[in-house]
Amino acid sequence: MDDRLVISYSSRHFSGEDWTSRADRWTASFYENGPTEVFGSAVITRVVPGAVPNPLEALAEDPGVLDRIPRVIFAEDGGLAPVVAELRPTLLLLLESVEVSAEWRGKGVGMRLAVEALRRLAVPGALAVCYPAPVHPEHGPGEVCPYDSDDPEARRPDEEAVAKLRHGWETHGFSLLADGVYARRMEP
């Protein structure tokens, strides 16, 4: 039996002619022992700064699970926020989510595979951006999740998870950009 982990990629483009050639959403699927046993995935949106008319506006129409990242990295006019502009990225890799099956959680495998998936989609000067927080598929952008709740008892498990996730991303070279959003220069 082959004991390797495999990453396969698929992409889909945003609707609308302004986005079809300038931004795309990739899914990196994680497989164990060949191409039939999927145990996780990472969803990554690639944006070329300056080529997309207004990414903030376009992502508002098709946010996926992105909500905080676009508000931090883009200005209202669609340009880069000053904290990002000073980094002069050639490509933005917006990590929407990383999910792995229960038996793989807590081992750092999903994070390591997501970093590798980001690296493979990078070009020289790319900036990878993530928001380390638990994924709650039952909540959409703008909806209250436990980590946004005013109830400390509802928030505690998510606050602990956020702290662990932030530490994990930091060990992979990511650092705080602003408002809980982390970034790392990602070279191929």
RAMOCOR-V248198 format. One record per backbone hydrogen bond with DSSP energy under -1.0 kcal/mol. NH is the residue of the N-H (numbers start at 1). CO is the residue of the C=O. Records with the same first field share a line. If there is no record, write none. Layout:
NH->CO, CO
This chain:
6->31
8->29
10->27
12->25
19->16
20->16
23->19
24->46
25->12
26->44
27->10
28->42
29->8
30->40
31->6
32->37
33->4
39->30
40->30
41->99
42->28
43->97
44->26
45->94
46->24
47->92
48->22
51->48
52->48
58->54
59->55
60->56
61->57
62->58
66->63
72->68
73->69
74->70
75->79
78->75
81->73
84->81
85->81
86->82
87->84
88->85
90->125
92->47
93->127
94->45
95->129
96->43
97->43
99->41
101->39
104->101
107->104
112->108
113->109
114->110
115->111
116->112
117->113
118->114
119->115
120->116
121->117
126->123
127->91
128->184
129->93
130->182
139->136
143->140
148->145
149->146
155->151
156->152
159->155
160->156
161->157
162->158
163->159
164->160
165->161
166->162
167->163
168->164
169->165
170->166
171->167
173->170
174->169
175->183
177->181
178->181
181->178
182->130
183->175
184->128
186->126
